[in-house]
Amino acid sequence: MTSRRELANAIRALSMDAVQKAKSGHPGAPMGMADIAEVLWNDFLKHNPNNPKWADRDRFILSNGHGSMLIYSLLHLTGYDLPMEELKNFRQLHSKTPGHPEYGYAPGVETTTGPLGQGITNAVGMAIAEKTLAGQFNKEGYTIVDHNTYVFLGDGCLMEGISHEACSLAGTLGLGKLIAFWDDNGISIDGHVEGWFTDDTPKRFEAYGWHVIADVDGHDSDAIKQAVAAAKAVTDKPTLICCKTTIGYGAPNLGGTHNCHGAPLGEEEIKASREFLAWNHDPFVIPEDVYQAWDHKEQGNQSEAEWNQKFAQYKANYPELAAEFERRIKGELPSDWQVKANEFIDSVNAKQEKIASRKASQNAINGYGPMLPELLGGSADLAGSNLTLWSGSKGISKEEFDGNYIYYGVREFGMSAIMNGIALHGGFIPYGATFLMFSEYARNALRMAALMKVPSIFVYTHDSIGLGEDGPTHQPVEQTATLRYIPNMSVWRPCDAVESAVAWKVAIERTNGPVSLIFSRQGLPHQERTAETLSNIAKGGYIIADCDGQPDAIIIATGSEVSLAMDAVKQCSQKVRVVSMPSTDTFDAQDQAYKESVLPSNITARVAVEAGVTDYWRKYVGLQGEVIGIDSFGESAPAGALFEHFGFTVDNVVKAVETVCS
């Protein structure tokens, strides 16, 4: 019979061989955590290599993603579609085994990890999604949603501030099916962590409200198994299992030092490691008995078949709920979505309200919310300002988890990465809000959402100097432009209630990436539209006002500045077209014929108007065009005074048009 240590050593061998072949990588964590992984995957993890997307699988997250050969080894050994050739291509171009685990490459990788602390935070989101989905769908005798979220994390994850945000909230919410394994090896890149990380981590997590199992020998399979069983027995708190390990376990000379953290062991040390581990096999060779002991395909099929039988019984007793569950897990919108959403937009257009776009956003959530039980909202302690609560909002708590709203507290970064975890889990469309300025705190989670192509909806209010008296610390200037620079991030800055409703509809429908919705504090007047211009809003940029014949000049504006452009064109002696461009990336994605019809290449006299940095707009107006914007920080004053001070006036726009036409 193959021993547990031999099964773990298969992970160690594959990890050190792949890193050596790639001439780069991190062998220390996979070798140090191999025994923990062996126990978890062989004794506890519920999954199916034949169907990596099975809805009720346990989620496994490698938060210390630099140790990626650990998860690649596990996926290969247990039977996922990750052949040995992919392990040999570790860190090579177009392989399924990139340097850090990337969602969408290897089957079984639940999220992209690498920026430390975000994996554990994604896991908190997944655990929230599991518990909320269970609260909404499980019935007595029918627990169709019942899975755990397991996380491996290291000292680096615990040092990053985001882990404090996420783990604090996880304890408050009592996420009992979240179990984290701390790789307590005392080593980080710079050496022994005692010089910079001396927190009493068990007490810290106890203070968060976690169940803590301290001082577990991470190389003792029986001790690890007992710890996991004890963790699963506590259902009202998340658990942290503190595992004492040796980084690079099995490397006789480099193990236990930072030298094996992020570099190949070298041929001589690998030879010595093989002798130490009694692993007498060539590189990338796994004996058949080891493969058989690791193979989870039959077990996975059986687990899923048992769940399918349970779900069939559920479906017979609760057919409408079952159909709704299947729709949401597939990520499909309701069959009547398009009709009802368009009816709502028409109703908003008919009202012709002058309101702040943040209020228009709330109205949109109220309009779409009843159609979409999968909306799971929240705000970073700014619900009254972001206006993210709607009439159907119900907060989730440790005691009640059948709601649809998360009070995130002042945790912008944590909120954003948790949203990504919720989106990755499935069954929900997450949205979360803060002031636009504080997108800065969350920036890396926004980038990760775009990199993973997950449909998180980030709501940002107080979009410019229109914030007013709170001053430059709270007035975003460069944020909208820099959000637009994130690849695959769609950004919308609506000019009125109608554009706000369309922006929300587009965001809800987007399945291949995140959306940032940017809304104003101040009231914005309704803009008149024809049926054609109303339908063109969804194209990101469109002609909102035109002249007879060919224009002499074009004004391009977004958000609150569209009304300024509309006022200015009335004072211009030239023939001027006004283009509202709420989403530059969406406009850029249109076909060339449409873009040419809105911004003809032969009309070079162009003016862009936006209360933000100017350089971004050069791509549309050229070097000879004019941009009315802000290339400095703001000031503390009433909004009206600020707009005048910074040159957002009719006279300035008219002068800019005259300049480009001269």
C-alpha positions as CSV (number, residue, x, y, z in Angstrom):
1,M,0.0,0.0,0.0
2,T,1.3,3.4,-0.9
3,S,2.1,5.5,2.2
4,R,0.9,9.0,2.8
5,R,4.4,10.3,2.8
6,E,5.0,8.8,-0.6
7,L,1.9,10.4,-2.0
8,A,3.1,13.7,-0.6
9,N,6.5,13.2,-2.0
10,A,5.0,12.9,-5.5
11,I,4.0,16.6,-5.0
12,R,7.5,17.5,-3.8
13,A,9.1,15.7,-6.7
14,L,6.9,17.2,-9.4
15,S,7.3,20.7,-7.9
16,M,11.1,20.7,-7.6
17,D,11.4,19.1,-11.1
18,A,9.1,21.6,-12.8
19,V,10.8,24.6,-11.1
20,Q,14.2,23.2,-12.1
21,K,13.2,22.7,-15.7
22,A,11.7,26.2,-15.9
23,K,14.8,27.6,-14.3
24,S,12.5,29.7,-12.1
25,G,9.7,29.4,-9.6
26,H,9.0,28.7,-5.9
27,P,9.7,25.1,-4.7
28,G,9.7,25.9,-1.0
29,A,5.9,26.2,-0.4
30,P,4.8,23.2,-2.4
31,M,7.4,21.0,-0.6
32,G,6.5,22.4,2.8
33,M,2.8,22.1,2.4
34,A,2.7,18.7,0.5
35,D,1.7,16.7,3.6
36,I,-1.2,19.1,4.4
37,A,-2.4,19.0,0.8
38,E,-2.2,15.2,0.7
39,V,-4.5,14.9,3.8
40,L,-6.9,17.6,2.6
41,W,-7.4,16.3,-0.9
42,N,-7.4,12.6,-0.2
43,D,-9.5,12.6,3.0
44,F,-11.8,15.7,2.8
45,L,-12.0,17.6,-0.5
46,K,-15.3,17.0,-2.4
47,H,-14.6,17.6,-6.1
48,N,-14.9,15.9,-9.4
49,P,-11.9,16.0,-11.8
50,N,-14.3,15.0,-14.6
51,N,-16.5,18.1,-14.0
52,P,-14.4,21.0,-12.5
53,K,-17.5,23.2,-12.5
54,W,-19.8,21.0,-10.5
55,A,-21.9,23.4,-8.5
56,D,-21.5,21.8,-5.1
57,R,-17.8,21.1,-5.2
58,D,-15.6,22.3,-2.4
59,R,-13.4,25.2,-3.4
60,F,-9.7,25.0,-2.9
61,I,-7.7,28.3,-3.0
62,L,-3.9,28.6,-3.0
63,S,-3.6,32.1,-1.6
64,N,0.2,31.9,-1.5
65,G,0.0,31.6,-5.3
66,H,3.7,31.7,-5.8
67,G,3.6,28.0,-4.7
68,S,1.7,27.2,-7.9
69,M,3.3,23.9,-8.6
70,L,1.5,22.6,-5.5
71,I,-1.9,23.0,-7.1
72,Y,-0.7,22.0,-10.6
73,S,0.7,18.8,-9.0
74,L,-2.6,18.1,-7.2
75,L,-4.7,18.7,-10.3
76,H,-2.5,16.4,-12.4
77,L,-2.3,13.6,-9.8
78,T,-6.0,13.6,-9.0
79,G,-7.1,13.3,-12.7
80,Y,-7.9,16.8,-14.0
81,D,-7.2,17.5,-17.7
82,L,-3.7,18.7,-16.9
83,P,-1.3,16.3,-18.5
84,M,2.4,15.9,-17.6
85,E,3.4,17.8,-20.6
86,E,1.8,20.9,-19.1
87,L,3.8,20.4,-15.9
88,K,7.0,20.2,-18.0
89,N,5.9,23.5,-19.6
90,F,5.6,25.3,-16.3
91,R,6.0,29.0,-16.7
92,Q,6.3,28.8,-20.5
93,L,4.4,30.8,-23.1
94,H,0.8,29.6,-23.6
95,S,1.0,26.7,-21.1
96,K,-1.8,25.9,-18.7
97,T,0.7,26.2,-15.9
98,P,1.7,29.9,-15.6
99,G,4.0,31.1,-12.8
100,H,1.0,31.9,-10.6
101,P,-2.3,30.1,-10.8
102,E,-4.5,31.9,-13.3
103,Y,-8.3,31.4,-13.5
104,G,-9.3,30.0,-16.9
105,Y,-6.0,28.2,-17.7
106,A,-5.9,24.9,-15.8
107,P,-9.2,23.3,-14.9
108,G,-9.7,23.2,-11.2
109,V,-8.0,26.6,-10.5
110,E,-10.7,28.5,-8.8
111,T,-9.1,32.0,-8.9
112,T,-6.0,33.8,-9.9
113,T,-3.6,34.2,-7.0
114,G,-0.3,35.8,-6.5
115,P,-0.9,39.2,-5.1
116,L,-0.8,38.1,-1.5
117,G,-3.9,38.3,0.6
118,Q,-6.3,38.3,-2.3
119,G,-6.7,34.5,-2.4
120,I,-7.9,34.3,1.2
121,T,-10.2,37.3,0.5
122,N,-11.6,35.7,-2.7
123,A,-12.2,32.7,-0.5
124,V,-14.2,34.8,2.0
125,G,-16.3,35.8,-1.0
126,M,-16.8,32.2,-2.0
127,A,-17.8,31.3,1.5
128,I,-20.3,34.2,1.7
129,A,-21.7,33.0,-1.7
130,E,-22.1,29.4,-0.5
131,K,-23.8,30.4,2.8
132,T,-26.1,33.0,1.0
133,L,-27.0,30.5,-1.8
134,A,-27.8,27.9,0.9
135,G,-29.9,30.4,2.8
136,Q,-31.9,31.2,-0.4
137,F,-32.3,27.7,-1.7
138,N,-31.9,25.0,0.9
139,K,-35.1,23.5,2.3
140,E,-35.5,21.2,5.3
141,G,-34.3,17.8,4.2
142,Y,-32.8,19.2,1.0
143,T,-29.3,20.8,1.4
144,I,-28.4,21.2,-2.2
145,V,-25.8,23.8,-1.4
146,D,-23.4,22.4,1.1
147,H,-19.7,22.7,0.4
148,N,-16.6,24.0,2.1
149,T,-14.0,26.6,1.1
150,Y,-10.4,25.6,1.9
151,V,-7.5,28.0,1.7
152,F,-3.7,27.6,1.9
153,L,-2.0,30.9,3.0
154,G,1.4,32.0,4.2
155,D,3.0,34.7,6.3
156,G,2.9,37.1,3.3
157,C,-0.9,36.8,3.1
158,L,-1.2,37.5,6.8
159,M,1.1,40.6,6.6
160,E,-0.9,42.2,3.7
161,G,-3.6,44.5,5.1
162,I,-6.3,43.0,3.0
163,S,-6.2,39.8,5.1
164,H,-7.2,41.9,8.1
165,E,-10.2,43.4,6.3
166,A,-11.4,40.0,5.0
167,C,-10.8,37.8,7.9
168,S,-12.4,40.3,10.3
169,L,-15.6,40.3,8.3
170,A,-15.5,36.5,7.9
171,G,-15.5,36.1,11.7
172,T,-18.3,38.6,12.1
173,L,-20.4,36.7,9.6
174,G,-19.6,33.3,11.1
175,L,-18.5,31.6,7.9
176,G,-18.3,28.2,9.4
177,K,-17.5,26.4,6.1
178,L,-14.3,28.5,5.6
179,I,-11.2,26.6,6.7
180,A,-7.7,28.2,6.2
181,F,-4.4,26.5,6.7
182,W,-1.5,28.9,7.7
183,D,1.8,27.7,6.5
184,D,3.7,28.8,9.6
185,N,7.3,28.2,8.4
186,G,8.8,31.4,9.7
187,I,10.4,32.3,6.3
188,S,9.7,34.9,3.7
189,I,11.8,36.3,0.8
190,D,14.1,38.3,3.0
191,G,14.7,35.5,5.5
192,H,13.4,34.7,9.0
193,V,10.2,36.7,9.6
194,E,11.0,37.3,13.3
195,G,12.6,40.5,12.3
196,W,9.3,42.0,10.8
197,F,6.4,39.7,11.6
198,T,5.9,38.9,15.3
199,D,2.1,39.1,15.5
200,D,0.4,36.6,17.8
201,T,-1.6,35.3,14.8
202,P,-3.7,32.8,16.8
203,K,-4.9,35.5,19.2
204,R,-5.5,37.9,16.3
205,F,-7.8,35.4,14.6
206,E,-9.5,34.5,17.9
207,A,-10.2,38.3,18.3
208,Y,-11.8,38.2,14.8
209,G,-14.1,35.5,16.0
210,W,-12.4,32.6,14.3
211,H,-12.0,29.0,15.7
212,V,-8.2,28.6,15.9
213,I,-6.3,25.3,16.0
214,A,-2.8,26.2,17.0
215,D,0.6,24.3,16.8
216,V,-0.4,21.5,14.3
217,D,2.6,19.6,13.0
218,G,2.3,20.2,9.3
219,H,4.3,17.1,8.5
220,D,2.2,14.7,10.7
221,S,-0.7,13.4,8.6
222,D,-2.6,12.1,11.7
223,A,-2.4,15.5,13.4
224,I,-3.5,17.3,10.2
225,K,-6.4,14.9,9.7
226,Q,-7.6,15.5,13.3
227,A,-7.3,19.3,12.9
228,V,-9.4,19.3,9.7
229,A,-12.1,17.1,11.4
230,A,-12.1,19.5,14.4
231,A,-12.5,22.4,12.0
232,K,-15.4,20.9,10.2
233,A,-17.1,20.2,13.5
234,V,-17.3,23.9,14.2
235,T,-20.0,25.3,12.0
236,D,-20.6,28.8,13.4
237,K,-17.0,30.1,13.0
238,P,-14.4,30.0,10.3
239,T,-11.3,28.0,11.3
240,L,-7.6,28.8,11.1
241,I,-5.4,25.8,11.3
242,C,-1.9,26.9,12.2
243,C,0.5,24.4,10.7
244,K,4.2,24.3,11.7
245,T,6.1,23.4,8.6
246,T,9.6,23.4,7.2
247,I,9.8,25.4,3.9
248,G,11.3,23.2,1.2
249,Y,10.8,20.0,3.3
250,G,13.0,17.3,1.9
251,A,15.8,19.5,0.6
252,P,18.5,18.6,3.1
253,N,20.7,21.7,2.6
254,L,18.2,24.4,1.5
255,G,15.1,23.3,3.4
256,G,14.2,25.6,6.3
257,T,15.9,28.6,4.6
258,H,14.7,31.5,2.4
259,N,17.1,30.1,-0.3
260,C,14.4,27.6,-1.4
261,H,11.6,30.1,-1.4
262,G,11.9,31.6,-4.9
263,A,14.6,29.8,-6.9
264,P,15.3,26.3,-8.3
265,L,17.0,24.0,-5.9
266,G,19.7,23.0,-8.4
267,E,20.6,19.6,-9.7
268,E,22.8,18.6,-6.8
269,E,20.2,19.6,-4.2
270,I,17.5,17.8,-6.1
271,K,19.6,14.7,-6.2
272,A,20.1,15.0,-2.4
273,S,16.4,15.6,-1.9
274,R,15.5,12.4,-3.9
275,E,17.8,10.5,-1.6
276,F,16.4,12.1,1.6
277,L,12.8,11.4,0.5
278,A,13.6,8.0,-0.8
279,W,12.1,9.0,-4.1
280,N,14.0,6.8,-6.6
281,H,12.4,7.9,-9.8
282,D,13.5,10.0,-12.7
283,P,12.3,13.6,-13.2
284,F,8.5,13.8,-14.0
285,V,8.1,10.1,-13.5
286,I,5.2,9.0,-11.2
287,P,4.9,5.3,-10.4
288,E,1.6,3.7,-11.4
289,D,0.6,2.8,-7.8
290,V,1.0,6.4,-6.8
291,Y,-1.2,7.5,-9.7
292,Q,-3.8,5.0,-8.7
293,A,-3.8,6.1,-5.0
294,W,-4.2,9.7,-6.1
295,D,-6.9,9.2,-8.8
296,H,-10.1,10.9,-7.7
297,K,-12.1,10.5,-11.0
298,E,-14.3,7.6,-9.8
299,Q,-14.8,9.1,-6.4
300,G,-15.6,12.5,-8.0
301,N,-18.2,10.9,-10.3
302,Q,-19.8,9.1,-7.3
303,S,-20.0,12.3,-5.3
304,E,-21.6,14.3,-8.1
305,A,-24.0,11.4,-8.8
306,E,-25.1,11.4,-5.2
307,W,-25.7,15.2,-5.4
308,N,-27.6,14.9,-8.7
309,Q,-29.9,12.3,-7.1
310,K,-30.5,14.7,-4.2
311,F,-31.1,17.6,-6.6
312,A,-33.6,15.5,-8.6
313,Q,-35.6,15.0,-5.4
314,Y,-35.4,18.7,-4.7
315,K,-36.5,19.5,-8.2
316,A,-39.6,17.2,-7.8
317,N,-40.6,19.0,-4.6
318,Y,-39.5,22.5,-5.5
319,P,-39.6,22.8,-9.3
320,E,-39.6,26.6,-9.5
321,L,-36.7,26.9,-7.0
322,A,-34.8,24.2,-8.8
323,A,-35.2,26.0,-12.1
324,E,-34.1,29.3,-10.6
325,F,-31.1,27.6,-9.1
326,E,-30.1,26.1,-12.4
327,R,-30.5,29.4,-14.2
328,R,-28.4,31.3,-11.7
329,I,-25.6,28.7,-11.6
330,K,-25.4,28.8,-15.4
331,G,-25.2,32.6,-15.2
332,E,-28.2,33.2,-17.4
333,L,-30.5,36.2,-17.0
334,P,-34.3,35.7,-16.8
335,S,-36.0,35.0,-20.1
336,D,-38.0,38.2,-19.8
337,W,-35.0,40.3,-18.8
338,Q,-34.6,42.2,-22.1
339,V,-38.2,43.2,-22.4
340,K,-38.6,44.3,-18.8
341,A,-35.2,46.1,-18.7
342,N,-36.0,48.1,-21.8
343,E,-39.4,49.0,-20.4
344,F,-37.7,50.4,-17.3
345,I,-35.4,52.5,-19.4
346,D,-38.3,53.9,-21.4
347,S,-40.0,54.8,-18.1
348,V,-36.9,56.6,-16.9
349,N,-36.7,58.5,-20.2
350,A,-40.4,59.5,-19.9
351,K,-39.9,61.0,-16.4
352,Q,-37.3,63.5,-17.6
353,E,-35.9,64.0,-14.0
354,K,-33.1,66.2,-13.0
355,I,-31.4,64.1,-10.3
356,A,-27.9,63.1,-9.2
357,S,-26.7,60.1,-11.2
358,R,-26.0,58.4,-7.8
359,K,-29.8,58.7,-7.2
360,A,-30.5,57.5,-10.7
361,S,-28.3,54.5,-9.9
362,Q,-30.3,53.7,-6.9
363,N,-33.5,54.0,-9.0
364,A,-32.0,51.6,-11.5
365,I,-31.2,49.1,-8.8
366,N,-34.8,49.5,-7.6
367,G,-36.0,48.9,-11.2
368,Y,-33.8,45.9,-12.0
369,G,-33.6,44.4,-8.5
370,P,-37.1,42.7,-8.5
371,M,-36.1,41.0,-11.8
372,L,-32.8,39.7,-10.5
373,P,-32.7,37.8,-7.2
374,E,-29.1,37.1,-8.0
375,L,-28.0,40.7,-7.3
376,L,-25.9,40.7,-4.2
377,G,-25.0,44.3,-3.2
378,G,-23.1,46.2,-0.7
379,S,-21.1,49.3,0.2
380,A,-18.0,50.1,2.2
381,D,-19.8,51.9,5.0
382,L,-21.3,54.5,2.6
383,A,-24.7,53.1,1.8
384,G,-26.4,56.4,2.6
385,S,-24.0,58.2,0.2
386,N,-23.5,55.6,-2.5
387,L,-27.3,54.9,-2.5
388,T,-26.8,51.2,-2.9
389,L,-29.7,50.1,-0.7
390,W,-33.0,49.5,-2.6
391,S,-36.5,48.7,-1.5
392,G,-35.8,44.9,-1.7
393,S,-32.5,45.0,0.2
394,K,-32.1,42.5,3.0
395,G,-28.9,42.4,4.9
396,I,-27.1,39.2,5.6
397,S,-25.7,38.5,9.1
398,K,-24.3,35.6,11.1
399,E,-27.8,34.6,12.0
400,E,-29.6,35.3,8.7
401,F,-28.1,34.5,5.4
402,D,-31.0,34.5,3.0
403,G,-30.6,38.2,2.2
404,N,-29.0,40.1,-0.7
405,Y,-27.0,42.9,0.8
406,I,-23.6,42.9,2.6
407,Y,-22.6,45.6,5.0
408,Y,-18.8,45.6,4.2
409,G,-17.7,48.2,6.7
410,V,-14.8,50.5,5.8
411,R,-13.0,47.8,3.7
412,E,-12.8,49.0,0.1
413,F,-10.0,46.6,-0.9
414,G,-11.5,43.7,1.0
415,M,-15.0,44.4,-0.4
416,S,-13.7,44.4,-4.0
417,A,-11.8,41.1,-3.7
418,I,-14.7,39.5,-1.8
419,M,-16.9,40.5,-4.7
420,N,-14.5,38.8,-7.1
421,G,-14.8,35.6,-5.0
422,I,-18.6,35.8,-5.1
423,A,-18.6,36.2,-8.8
424,L,-16.2,33.3,-9.2
425,H,-18.3,31.1,-7.0
426,G,-21.4,31.6,-9.2
427,G,-25.0,32.1,-8.6
428,F,-24.8,35.9,-8.0
429,I,-24.1,39.2,-9.7
430,P,-22.1,41.1,-7.0
431,Y,-22.0,44.9,-6.8
432,G,-20.3,47.0,-4.2
433,A,-19.7,50.7,-3.8
434,T,-17.6,53.4,-2.4
435,F,-16.5,57.0,-3.3
436,L,-14.6,57.1,-6.6
437,M,-11.5,58.4,-4.8
438,F,-11.3,55.2,-2.8
439,S,-11.1,53.0,-5.8
440,E,-7.4,53.7,-5.1
441,Y,-7.5,51.5,-2.0
442,A,-9.1,48.7,-4.1
443,R,-7.0,49.1,-7.2
444,N,-5.3,45.7,-7.3
445,A,-8.6,43.8,-6.8
446,L,-10.1,45.8,-9.7
447,R,-7.1,44.7,-11.8
448,M,-7.6,41.1,-10.8
449,A,-11.3,41.2,-11.7
450,A,-10.3,42.5,-15.2
451,L,-7.5,39.9,-15.5
452,M,-9.8,37.0,-14.5
453,K,-12.7,38.4,-16.7
454,V,-15.2,38.1,-13.8
455,P,-18.4,40.1,-13.8
456,S,-18.0,42.2,-10.7
457,I,-19.8,45.6,-10.7
458,F,-17.9,48.4,-9.0
459,V,-20.1,51.4,-8.1
460,Y,-18.3,54.7,-7.6
461,T,-20.1,57.9,-6.5
462,H,-18.9,61.4,-5.9
463,D,-17.2,61.4,-9.2
464,S,-15.3,64.7,-9.5
465,I,-14.7,68.1,-8.0
466,G,-18.5,68.2,-7.8
467,L,-18.0,66.5,-4.5
468,G,-17.4,70.0,-3.2
469,E,-16.5,71.0,0.3
470,D,-14.8,67.7,1.3
471,G,-11.8,69.0,-0.7
472,P,-9.0,67.5,-2.7
473,T,-8.5,64.4,-0.5
474,H,-12.0,63.2,-1.6
475,Q,-12.2,64.8,-5.1
476,P,-11.1,62.3,-7.8
477,V,-9.2,63.8,-10.7
478,E,-7.1,61.0,-12.3
479,Q,-9.2,58.0,-11.2
480,T,-11.7,57.8,-14.1
481,A,-8.8,57.9,-16.6
482,T,-6.7,55.3,-14.8
483,L,-9.7,53.0,-14.5
484,R,-10.1,53.3,-18.3
485,Y,-6.5,52.2,-18.7
486,I,-7.1,48.8,-17.0
487,P,-7.4,46.3,-19.8
488,N,-10.8,44.6,-19.9
489,M,-12.3,47.1,-17.4
490,S,-15.4,48.7,-18.8
491,V,-16.0,52.2,-17.4
492,W,-19.3,54.1,-17.6
493,R,-19.8,57.8,-16.5
494,P,-23.4,58.6,-17.3
495,C,-24.7,62.1,-17.9
496,D,-28.3,61.7,-16.6
497,A,-30.8,59.2,-15.3
498,V,-31.3,57.6,-18.7
499,E,-27.7,56.9,-19.3
500,S,-27.4,55.6,-15.8
501,A,-30.2,53.1,-16.4
502,V,-28.5,51.9,-19.6
503,A,-25.1,51.7,-17.9
504,W,-26.6,49.4,-15.2
505,K,-28.3,47.2,-17.8
506,V,-25.0,46.9,-19.7
507,A,-23.1,46.1,-16.5
508,I,-25.6,43.4,-15.6
509,E,-25.4,41.8,-19.0
510,R,-21.6,41.8,-19.2
511,T,-20.3,38.3,-18.5
512,N,-16.6,38.6,-19.6
513,G,-15.3,41.2,-17.3
514,P,-16.0,43.8,-14.6
515,V,-17.7,47.2,-15.0
516,S,-17.0,50.4,-13.1
517,L,-20.1,52.7,-12.8
518,I,-19.2,56.3,-12.0
519,F,-21.9,58.5,-10.6
520,S,-22.3,62.2,-9.5
521,R,-23.2,63.7,-6.2
522,Q,-24.8,66.8,-7.9
523,G,-28.0,66.8,-9.9
524,L,-27.8,66.3,-13.6
525,P,-30.5,67.6,-16.0
526,H,-32.4,65.2,-18.3
527,Q,-31.2,65.2,-21.9
528,E,-33.7,65.0,-24.8
529,R,-33.2,62.0,-27.1
530,T,-34.8,60.4,-30.2
531,A,-35.6,56.7,-30.3
532,E,-32.3,56.3,-32.3
533,T,-30.1,58.2,-29.8
534,L,-31.8,56.3,-26.9
535,S,-30.8,53.0,-28.5
536,N,-27.3,54.2,-29.3
537,I,-26.4,54.9,-25.6
538,A,-25.5,51.2,-25.2
539,K,-22.8,51.8,-27.9
540,G,-20.8,53.9,-25.4
541,G,-20.7,57.1,-27.5
542,Y,-23.4,58.7,-29.6
543,I,-24.6,62.0,-31.1
544,I,-26.7,63.6,-28.5
545,A,-27.2,66.9,-30.4
546,D,-26.4,67.7,-34.0
547,C,-26.5,70.5,-36.5
548,D,-27.7,70.9,-40.0
549,G,-25.1,69.7,-42.5
550,Q,-21.6,68.9,-41.7
551,P,-20.4,70.2,-38.3
552,D,-17.6,72.7,-38.1
553,A,-16.6,71.2,-34.7
554,I,-17.4,68.4,-32.3
555,I,-17.7,68.6,-28.6
556,I,-17.2,65.3,-26.7
557,A,-18.3,65.2,-23.1
558,T,-19.1,62.7,-20.3
559,G,-21.1,62.8,-17.1
560,S,-21.9,66.1,-15.6
561,E,-20.1,67.9,-18.4
562,V,-22.6,66.8,-21.1
563,S,-25.1,69.4,-19.9
564,L,-22.3,72.0,-20.0
565,A,-21.6,71.1,-23.6
566,M,-25.3,71.3,-24.4
567,D,-25.5,74.8,-22.9
568,A,-22.4,75.9,-24.7
569,V,-23.4,74.8,-28.2
570,K,-26.3,77.2,-28.0
571,Q,-23.8,80.1,-27.7
572,C,-21.5,78.9,-30.5
573,S,-21.5,80.7,-33.8
574,Q,-20.2,77.6,-35.5
575,K,-22.1,74.5,-36.4
576,V,-21.3,72.1,-33.6
577,R,-22.1,68.4,-32.9
578,V,-22.2,67.2,-29.3
579,V,-21.2,63.6,-28.6
580,S,-22.0,62.1,-25.2
581,M,-19.4,59.3,-24.5
582,P,-20.3,57.6,-21.2
583,S,-18.1,54.6,-22.0
584,T,-15.0,55.1,-24.1
585,D,-14.1,51.4,-24.2
586,T,-17.6,50.4,-25.3
587,F,-17.5,53.1,-28.1
588,D,-14.0,51.9,-29.1
589,A,-15.4,48.4,-29.5
590,Q,-17.9,49.4,-32.1
591,D,-17.4,48.8,-35.8
592,Q,-15.5,51.4,-37.8
593,A,-18.6,52.5,-39.7
594,Y,-20.4,53.5,-36.6
595,K,-17.4,55.2,-35.0
596,E,-16.9,57.2,-38.3
597,S,-20.5,58.2,-38.3
598,V,-20.1,59.7,-34.8
599,L,-16.6,61.1,-35.0
600,P,-15.9,61.6,-38.8
601,S,-12.1,61.5,-39.4
602,N,-12.4,64.6,-41.6
603,I,-13.6,66.7,-38.8
604,T,-10.5,67.5,-36.8
605,A,-11.8,70.5,-34.9
606,R,-12.7,68.8,-31.6
607,V,-13.1,69.7,-28.0
608,A,-13.3,67.3,-25.1
609,V,-14.9,68.3,-21.7
610,E,-14.5,66.2,-18.6
611,A,-13.8,67.1,-15.0
612,G,-10.6,65.0,-14.8
613,V,-7.1,64.8,-16.2
614,T,-6.8,65.9,-19.8
615,D,-4.2,63.6,-21.5
616,Y,-6.6,60.7,-21.9
617,W,-8.8,62.7,-24.3
618,R,-5.9,63.3,-26.8
619,K,-6.8,60.0,-28.5
620,Y,-10.1,61.6,-29.6
621,V,-9.3,65.2,-30.1
622,G,-5.7,64.9,-31.3
623,L,-2.8,67.2,-30.5
624,Q,-4.5,70.2,-32.2
625,G,-7.8,69.7,-30.3
626,E,-8.7,71.3,-27.0
627,V,-9.4,69.5,-23.7
628,I,-11.2,71.3,-20.8
629,G,-10.2,69.3,-17.8
630,I,-8.2,69.4,-14.5
631,D,-4.5,68.6,-14.3
632,S,-4.2,69.6,-10.7
633,F,-5.8,68.6,-7.4
634,G,-9.0,70.2,-6.4
635,E,-10.0,72.6,-3.7
636,S,-12.4,72.7,-0.8
637,A,-15.4,74.8,-1.8
638,P,-19.0,74.5,-2.9
639,A,-19.3,72.5,-6.2
640,G,-20.6,75.5,-8.3
641,A,-17.6,77.7,-7.2
642,L,-15.2,74.9,-8.0
643,F,-16.5,74.3,-11.5
644,E,-16.2,78.0,-12.3
645,H,-12.8,78.2,-10.7
646,F,-11.4,75.3,-12.8
647,G,-12.9,76.7,-16.0
648,F,-15.9,74.5,-16.5
649,T,-18.0,77.4,-17.9
650,V,-20.0,78.0,-21.1
651,D,-17.7,80.8,-22.0
652,N,-14.6,78.5,-21.8
653,V,-16.2,75.8,-23.9
654,V,-17.3,78.4,-26.5
655,K,-13.8,79.8,-26.6
656,A,-12.3,76.3,-27.1
657,V,-14.6,75.7,-30.0
658,E,-13.6,79.0,-31.6
659,T,-9.9,78.1,-31.1
660,V,-10.1,74.7,-32.8
661,C,-12.1,76.2,-35.6
662,S,-9.7,79.0,-36.3
